[in-house]
Amino acid sequence: MLFAPKEKGQGLVEYALILVFVAIVVIAALMILGPVIGNVFSTINDSLTNV
């Protein structure tokens, strides 16, 4: 029973590390795919303005 607070804090740190890892992956994906997605929306916008 004396070690329960340490284990609870350890779980919180593990969740924080997972959250940071997911955030890094999302940021990297947006940096890689951002221009591609922007070009797709620009093409769609140009197509709609020509109609």
mmCIF file of the N, C-alpha and C atoms, coordinates in Angstrom:
data_MODEL
# 
_entry.id   MODEL 
# 
loop_
_atom_site.group_PDB 
_atom_site.id 
_atom_site.type_symbol 
_atom_site.label_atom_id 
_atom_site.label_alt_id 
_atom_site.label_comp_id 
_atom_site.label_asym_id 
_atom_site.label_entity_id 
_atom_site.label_seq_id 
_atom_site.pdbx_PDB_ins_code 
_atom_site.Cartn_x 
_atom_site.Cartn_y 
_atom_site.Cartn_z 
_atom_site.occupancy 
_atom_site.B_iso_or_equiv 
_atom_site.pdbx_formal_charge 
_atom_site.auth_seq_id 
_atom_site.auth_comp_id 
_atom_site.auth_asym_id 
_atom_site.auth_atom_id 
_atom_site.pdbx_PDB_model_num 
ATOM 1   N N  . MET A 1 1  ? 0.810   -1.197 0.000   1.00 0.00 ? 1  MET A N  1 
ATOM 2   C CA . MET A 1 1  ? 0.000   0.000  0.000   1.00 0.00 ? 1  MET A CA 1 
ATOM 3   C C  . MET A 1 1  ? 0.855   1.264  0.000   1.00 0.00 ? 1  MET A C  1 
ATOM 4   N N  . LEU A 1 2  ? 2.071   1.165  0.451   1.00 0.00 ? 2  LEU A N  1 
ATOM 5   C CA . LEU A 1 2  ? 2.911   2.360  0.503   1.00 0.00 ? 2  LEU A CA 1 
ATOM 6   C C  . LEU A 1 2  ? 3.369   2.808  -0.882  1.00 0.00 ? 2  LEU A C  1 
ATOM 7   N N  . PHE A 1 3  ? 3.362   1.895  -1.851  1.00 0.00 ? 3  PHE A N  1 
ATOM 8   C CA . PHE A 1 3  ? 3.873   2.233  -3.168  1.00 0.00 ? 3  PHE A CA 1 
ATOM 9   C C  . PHE A 1 3  ? 2.775   2.604  -4.171  1.00 0.00 ? 3  PHE A C  1 
ATOM 10  N N  . ALA A 1 4  ? 1.546   2.647  -3.770  1.00 0.00 ? 4  ALA A N  1 
ATOM 11  C CA . ALA A 1 4  ? 0.431   2.933  -4.680  1.00 0.00 ? 4  ALA A CA 1 
ATOM 12  C C  . ALA A 1 4  ? 0.549   4.309  -5.347  1.00 0.00 ? 4  ALA A C  1 
ATOM 13  N N  . PRO A 1 5  ? 0.891   5.387  -4.619  1.00 0.00 ? 5  PRO A N  1 
ATOM 14  C CA . PRO A 1 5  ? 0.987   6.686  -5.299  1.00 0.00 ? 5  PRO A CA 1 
ATOM 15  C C  . PRO A 1 5  ? 2.065   6.716  -6.393  1.00 0.00 ? 5  PRO A C  1 
ATOM 16  N N  . LYS A 1 6  ? 3.184   6.026  -6.181  1.00 0.00 ? 6  LYS A N  1 
ATOM 17  C CA . LYS A 1 6  ? 4.236   6.006  -7.194  1.00 0.00 ? 6  LYS A CA 1 
ATOM 18  C C  . LYS A 1 6  ? 3.762   5.301  -8.461  1.00 0.00 ? 6  LYS A C  1 
ATOM 19  N N  . GLU A 1 7  ? 3.026   4.200  -8.300  1.00 0.00 ? 7  GLU A N  1 
ATOM 20  C CA . GLU A 1 7  ? 2.523   3.477  -9.463  1.00 0.00 ? 7  GLU A CA 1 
ATOM 21  C C  . GLU A 1 7  ? 1.487   4.307  -10.210 1.00 0.00 ? 7  GLU A C  1 
ATOM 22  N N  . LYS A 1 8  ? 0.675   5.045  -9.483  1.00 0.00 ? 8  LYS A N  1 
ATOM 23  C CA . LYS A 1 8  ? -0.318  5.902  -10.116 1.00 0.00 ? 8  LYS A CA 1 
ATOM 24  C C  . LYS A 1 8  ? 0.382   7.000  -10.916 1.00 0.00 ? 8  LYS A C  1 
ATOM 25  N N  . GLY A 1 9  ? 1.417   7.591  -10.366 1.00 0.00 ? 9  GLY A N  1 
ATOM 26  C CA . GLY A 1 9  ? 2.180   8.614  -11.072 1.00 0.00 ? 9  GLY A CA 1 
ATOM 27  C C  . GLY A 1 9  ? 2.891   8.046  -12.284 1.00 0.00 ? 9  GLY A C  1 
ATOM 28  N N  . GLN A 1 10 ? 3.358   6.816  -12.174 1.00 0.00 ? 10 GLN A N  1 
ATOM 29  C CA . GLN A 1 10 ? 4.026   6.170  -13.293 1.00 0.00 ? 10 GLN A CA 1 
ATOM 30  C C  . GLN A 1 10 ? 3.053   5.970  -14.445 1.00 0.00 ? 10 GLN A C  1 
ATOM 31  N N  . GLY A 1 11 ? 1.835   5.574  -14.155 1.00 0.00 ? 11 GLY A N  1 
ATOM 32  C CA . GLY A 1 11 ? 0.822   5.399  -15.190 1.00 0.00 ? 11 GLY A CA 1 
ATOM 33  C C  . GLY A 1 11 ? 0.516   6.717  -15.884 1.00 0.00 ? 11 GLY A C  1 
ATOM 34  N N  . LEU A 1 12 ? 0.475   7.792  -15.105 1.00 0.00 ? 12 LEU A N  1 
ATOM 35  C CA . LEU A 1 12 ? 0.224   9.112  -15.673 1.00 0.00 ? 12 LEU A CA 1 
ATOM 36  C C  . LEU A 1 12 ? 1.356   9.521  -16.611 1.00 0.00 ? 12 LEU A C  1 
ATOM 37  N N  . VAL A 1 13 ? 2.580   9.239  -16.230 1.00 0.00 ? 13 VAL A N  1 
ATOM 38  C CA . VAL A 1 13 ? 3.730   9.555  -17.083 1.00 0.00 ? 13 VAL A CA 1 
ATOM 39  C C  . VAL A 1 13 ? 3.680   8.734  -18.363 1.00 0.00 ? 13 VAL A C  1 
ATOM 40  N N  . GLU A 1 14 ? 3.291   7.482  -18.266 1.00 0.00 ? 14 GLU A N  1 
ATOM 41  C CA . GLU A 1 14 ? 3.197   6.636  -19.459 1.00 0.00 ? 14 GLU A CA 1 
ATOM 42  C C  . GLU A 1 14 ? 2.137   7.167  -20.420 1.00 0.00 ? 14 GLU A C  1 
ATOM 43  N N  . TYR A 1 15 ? 0.986   7.588  -19.893 1.00 0.00 ? 15 TYR A N  1 
ATOM 44  C CA . TYR A 1 15 ? -0.045  8.169  -20.750 1.00 0.00 ? 15 TYR A CA 1 
ATOM 45  C C  . TYR A 1 15 ? 0.439   9.469  -21.390 1.00 0.00 ? 15 TYR A C  1 
ATOM 46  N N  . ALA A 1 16 ? 1.178   10.266 -20.645 1.00 0.00 ? 16 ALA A N  1 
ATOM 47  C CA . ALA A 1 16 ? 1.720   11.510 -21.183 1.00 0.00 ? 16 ALA A CA 1 
ATOM 48  C C  . ALA A 1 16 ? 2.711   11.228 -22.317 1.00 0.00 ? 16 ALA A C  1 
ATOM 49  N N  . LEU A 1 17 ? 3.555   10.217 -22.144 1.00 0.00 ? 17 LEU A N  1 
ATOM 50  C CA . LEU A 1 17 ? 4.512   9.862  -23.189 1.00 0.00 ? 17 LEU A CA 1 
ATOM 51  C C  . LEU A 1 17 ? 3.807   9.366  -24.445 1.00 0.00 ? 17 LEU A C  1 
ATOM 52  N N  . ILE A 1 18 ? 2.746   8.594  -24.277 1.00 0.00 ? 18 ILE A N  1 
ATOM 53  C CA . ILE A 1 18 ? 1.974   8.123  -25.426 1.00 0.00 ? 18 ILE A CA 1 
ATOM 54  C C  . ILE A 1 18 ? 1.347   9.310  -26.141 1.00 0.00 ? 18 ILE A C  1 
ATOM 55  N N  . LEU A 1 19 ? 0.796   10.256 -25.378 1.00 0.00 ? 19 LEU A N  1 
ATOM 56  C CA . LEU A 1 19 ? 0.184   11.440 -25.965 1.00 0.00 ? 19 LEU A CA 1 
ATOM 57  C C  . LEU A 1 19 ? 1.201   12.271 -26.733 1.00 0.00 ? 19 LEU A C  1 
ATOM 58  N N  . VAL A 1 20 ? 2.397   12.427 -26.191 1.00 0.00 ? 20 VAL A N  1 
ATOM 59  C CA . VAL A 1 20 ? 3.459   13.167 -26.887 1.00 0.00 ? 20 VAL A CA 1 
ATOM 60  C C  . VAL A 1 20 ? 3.851   12.438 -28.164 1.00 0.00 ? 20 VAL A C  1 
ATOM 61  N N  . PHE A 1 21 ? 3.973   11.119 -28.119 1.00 0.00 ? 21 PHE A N  1 
ATOM 62  C CA . PHE A 1 21 ? 4.328   10.348 -29.307 1.00 0.00 ? 21 PHE A CA 1 
ATOM 63  C C  . PHE A 1 21 ? 3.268   10.499 -30.392 1.00 0.00 ? 21 PHE A C  1 
ATOM 64  N N  . VAL A 1 22 ? 2.003   10.425 -30.013 1.00 0.00 ? 22 VAL A N  1 
ATOM 65  C CA . VAL A 1 22 ? 0.916   10.579 -30.988 1.00 0.00 ? 22 VAL A CA 1 
ATOM 66  C C  . VAL A 1 22 ? 0.940   11.981 -31.573 1.00 0.00 ? 22 VAL A C  1 
ATOM 67  N N  . ALA A 1 23 ? 1.183   12.981 -30.746 1.00 0.00 ? 23 ALA A N  1 
ATOM 68  C CA . ALA A 1 23 ? 1.244   14.356 -31.242 1.00 0.00 ? 23 ALA A CA 1 
ATOM 69  C C  . ALA A 1 23 ? 2.381   14.531 -32.245 1.00 0.00 ? 23 ALA A C  1 
ATOM 70  N N  . ILE A 1 24 ? 3.534   13.938 -31.979 1.00 0.00 ? 24 ILE A N  1 
ATOM 71  C CA . ILE A 1 24 ? 4.670   14.034 -32.899 1.00 0.00 ? 24 ILE A CA 1 
ATOM 72  C C  . ILE A 1 24 ? 4.341   13.359 -34.223 1.00 0.00 ? 24 ILE A C  1 
ATOM 73  N N  . VAL A 1 25 ? 3.699   12.205 -34.174 1.00 0.00 ? 25 VAL A N  1 
ATOM 74  C CA . VAL A 1 25 ? 3.324   11.494 -35.402 1.00 0.00 ? 25 VAL A CA 1 
ATOM 75  C C  . VAL A 1 25 ? 2.328   12.316 -36.211 1.00 0.00 ? 25 VAL A C  1 
ATOM 76  N N  . VAL A 1 26 ? 1.347   12.916 -35.543 1.00 0.00 ? 26 VAL A N  1 
ATOM 77  C CA . VAL A 1 26 ? 0.346   13.728 -36.252 1.00 0.00 ? 26 VAL A CA 1 
ATOM 78  C C  . VAL A 1 26 ? 0.996   14.951 -36.875 1.00 0.00 ? 26 VAL A C  1 
ATOM 79  N N  . ILE A 1 27 ? 1.876   15.621 -36.162 1.00 0.00 ? 27 ILE A N  1 
ATOM 80  C CA . ILE A 1 27 ? 2.555   16.798 -36.697 1.00 0.00 ? 27 ILE A CA 1 
ATOM 81  C C  . ILE A 1 27 ? 3.418   16.414 -37.893 1.00 0.00 ? 27 ILE A C  1 
ATOM 82  N N  . ALA A 1 28 ? 4.135   15.306 -37.803 1.00 0.00 ? 28 ALA A N  1 
ATOM 83  C CA . ALA A 1 28 ? 4.963   14.858 -38.928 1.00 0.00 ? 28 ALA A CA 1 
ATOM 84  C C  . ALA A 1 28 ? 4.109   14.524 -40.145 1.00 0.00 ? 28 ALA A C  1 
ATOM 85  N N  . ALA A 1 29 ? 2.978   13.865 -39.916 1.00 0.00 ? 29 ALA A N  1 
ATOM 86  C CA . ALA A 1 29 ? 2.092   13.519 -41.031 1.00 0.00 ? 29 ALA A CA 1 
ATOM 87  C C  . ALA A 1 29 ? 1.530   14.773 -41.683 1.00 0.00 ? 29 ALA A C  1 
ATOM 88  N N  . LEU A 1 30 ? 1.167   15.759 -40.887 1.00 0.00 ? 30 LEU A N  1 
ATOM 89  C CA . LEU A 1 30 ? 0.644   17.006 -41.453 1.00 0.00 ? 30 LEU A CA 1 
ATOM 90  C C  . LEU A 1 30 ? 1.717   17.776 -42.215 1.00 0.00 ? 30 LEU A C  1 
ATOM 91  N N  . MET A 1 31 ? 2.946   17.725 -41.733 1.00 0.00 ? 31 MET A N  1 
ATOM 92  C CA . MET A 1 31 ? 4.027   18.407 -42.440 1.00 0.00 ? 31 MET A CA 1 
ATOM 93  C C  . MET A 1 31 ? 4.301   17.743 -43.784 1.00 0.00 ? 31 MET A C  1 
ATOM 94  N N  . ILE A 1 32 ? 4.193   16.420 -43.831 1.00 0.00 ? 32 ILE A N  1 
ATOM 95  C CA . ILE A 1 32 ? 4.455   15.696 -45.074 1.00 0.00 ? 32 ILE A CA 1 
ATOM 96  C C  . ILE A 1 32 ? 3.272   15.819 -46.026 1.00 0.00 ? 32 ILE A C  1 
ATOM 97  N N  . LEU A 1 33 ? 2.069   15.633 -45.510 1.00 0.00 ? 33 LEU A N  1 
ATOM 98  C CA . LEU A 1 33 ? 0.885   15.599 -46.362 1.00 0.00 ? 33 LEU A CA 1 
ATOM 99  C C  . LEU A 1 33 ? 0.215   16.959 -46.522 1.00 0.00 ? 33 LEU A C  1 
ATOM 100 N N  . GLY A 1 34 ? 0.627   17.957 -45.765 1.00 0.00 ? 34 GLY A N  1 
ATOM 101 C CA . GLY A 1 34 ? -0.004  19.272 -45.817 1.00 0.00 ? 34 GLY A CA 1 
ATOM 102 C C  . GLY A 1 34 ? -0.029  19.889 -47.201 1.00 0.00 ? 34 GLY A C  1 
ATOM 103 N N  . PRO A 1 35 ? 1.110   19.983 -47.878 1.00 0.00 ? 35 PRO A N  1 
ATOM 104 C CA . PRO A 1 35 ? 1.101   20.563 -49.224 1.00 0.00 ? 35 PRO A CA 1 
ATOM 105 C C  . PRO A 1 35 ? 0.270   19.755 -50.219 1.00 0.00 ? 35 PRO A C  1 
ATOM 106 N N  . VAL A 1 36 ? 0.277   18.444 -50.088 1.00 0.00 ? 36 VAL A N  1 
ATOM 107 C CA . VAL A 1 36 ? -0.505  17.595 -50.995 1.00 0.00 ? 36 VAL A CA 1 
ATOM 108 C C  . VAL A 1 36 ? -1.988  17.865 -50.805 1.00 0.00 ? 36 VAL A C  1 
ATOM 109 N N  . ILE A 1 37 ? -2.416  17.924 -49.553 1.00 0.00 ? 37 ILE A N  1 
ATOM 110 C CA . ILE A 1 37 ? -3.829  18.187 -49.270 1.00 0.00 ? 37 ILE A CA 1 
ATOM 111 C C  . ILE A 1 37 ? -4.200  19.593 -49.720 1.00 0.00 ? 37 ILE A C  1 
ATOM 112 N N  . GLY A 1 38 ? -3.308  20.554 -49.521 1.00 0.00 ? 38 GLY A N  1 
ATOM 113 C CA . GLY A 1 38 ? -3.555  21.919 -49.977 1.00 0.00 ? 38 GLY A CA 1 
ATOM 114 C C  . GLY A 1 38 ? -3.727  21.987 -51.477 1.00 0.00 ? 38 GLY A C  1 
ATOM 115 N N  . ASN A 1 39 ? -2.912  21.248 -52.208 1.00 0.00 ? 39 ASN A N  1 
ATOM 116 C CA . ASN A 1 39 ? -3.028  21.230 -53.670 1.00 0.00 ? 39 ASN A CA 1 
ATOM 117 C C  . ASN A 1 39 ? -4.346  20.607 -54.113 1.00 0.00 ? 39 ASN A C  1 
ATOM 118 N N  . VAL A 1 40 ? -4.787  19.588 -53.414 1.00 0.00 ? 40 VAL A N  1 
ATOM 119 C CA . VAL A 1 40 ? -6.069  18.956 -53.754 1.00 0.00 ? 40 VAL A CA 1 
ATOM 120 C C  . VAL A 1 40 ? -7.205  19.947 -53.574 1.00 0.00 ? 40 VAL A C  1 
ATOM 121 N N  . PHE A 1 41 ? -7.216  20.664 -52.462 1.00 0.00 ? 41 PHE A N  1 
ATOM 122 C CA . PHE A 1 41 ? -8.275  21.639 -52.228 1.00 0.00 ? 41 PHE A CA 1 
ATOM 123 C C  . PHE A 1 41 ? -8.195  22.801 -53.215 1.00 0.00 ? 41 PHE A C  1 
ATOM 124 N N  . SER A 1 42 ? -6.983  23.204 -53.589 1.00 0.00 ? 42 SER A N  1 
ATOM 125 C CA . SER A 1 42 ? -6.839  24.265 -54.585 1.00 0.00 ? 42 SER A CA 1 
ATOM 126 C C  . SER A 1 42 ? -7.389  23.820 -55.935 1.00 0.00 ? 42 SER A C  1 
ATOM 127 N N  . THR A 1 43 ? -7.117  22.583 -56.311 1.00 0.00 ? 43 THR A N  1 
ATOM 128 C CA . THR A 1 43 ? -7.643  22.051 -57.569 1.00 0.00 ? 43 THR A CA 1 
ATOM 129 C C  . THR A 1 43 ? -9.161  21.996 -57.542 1.00 0.00 ? 43 THR A C  1 
ATOM 130 N N  . ILE A 1 44 ? -9.723  21.557 -56.439 1.00 0.00 ? 44 ILE A N  1 
ATOM 131 C CA . ILE A 1 44 ? -11.187 21.502 -56.313 1.00 0.00 ? 44 ILE A CA 1 
ATOM 132 C C  . ILE A 1 44 ? -11.758 22.922 -56.386 1.00 0.00 ? 44 ILE A C  1 
ATOM 133 N N  . ASN A 1 45 ? -11.121 23.866 -55.710 1.00 0.00 ? 45 ASN A N  1 
ATOM 134 C CA . ASN A 1 45 ? -11.598 25.247 -55.718 1.00 0.00 ? 45 ASN A CA 1 
ATOM 135 C C  . ASN A 1 45 ? -11.539 25.833 -57.126 1.00 0.00 ? 45 ASN A C  1 
ATOM 136 N N  . ASP A 1 46 ? -10.460 25.596 -57.828 1.00 0.00 ? 46 ASP A N  1 
ATOM 137 C CA . ASP A 1 46 ? -10.337 26.080 -59.215 1.00 0.00 ? 46 ASP A CA 1 
ATOM 138 C C  . ASP A 1 46 ? -11.387 25.458 -60.119 1.00 0.00 ? 46 ASP A C  1 
ATOM 139 N N  . SER A 1 47 ? -11.662 24.180 -59.915 1.00 0.00 ? 47 SER A N  1 
ATOM 140 C CA . SER A 1 47 ? -12.683 23.515 -60.709 1.00 0.00 ? 47 SER A CA 1 
ATOM 141 C C  . SER A 1 47 ? -14.070 24.100 -60.456 1.00 0.00 ? 47 SER A C  1 
ATOM 142 N N  . LEU A 1 48 ? -14.346 24.430 -59.215 1.00 0.00 ? 48 LEU A N  1 
ATOM 143 C CA . LEU A 1 48 ? -15.650 24.976 -58.877 1.00 0.00 ? 48 LEU A CA 1 
ATOM 144 C C  . LEU A 1 48 ? -15.818 26.412 -59.371 1.00 0.00 ? 48 LEU A C  1 
ATOM 145 N N  . THR A 1 49 ? -14.735 27.180 -59.413 1.00 0.00 ? 49 THR A N  1 
ATOM 146 C CA . THR A 1 49 ? -14.852 28.558 -59.898 1.00 0.00 ? 49 THR A CA 1 
ATOM 147 C C  . THR A 1 49 ? -14.995 28.604 -61.402 1.00 0.00 ? 49 THR A C  1 
ATOM 148 N N  . ASN A 1 50 ? -14.539 27.571 -62.103 1.00 0.00 ? 50 ASN A N  1 
ATOM 149 C CA . ASN A 1 50 ? -14.663 27.531 -63.552 1.00 0.00 ? 50 ASN A CA 1 
ATOM 150 C C  . ASN A 1 50 ? -16.045 27.070 -64.015 1.00 0.00 ? 50 ASN A C  1 
ATOM 151 N N  . VAL A 1 51 ? -16.852 26.570 -63.104 1.00 0.00 ? 51 VAL A N  1 
ATOM 152 C CA . VAL A 1 51 ? -18.179 26.048 -63.472 1.00 0.00 ? 51 VAL A CA 1 
ATOM 153 C C  . VAL A 1 51 ? -19.179 27.171 -63.603 1.00 0.00 ? 51 VAL A C  1 
# 
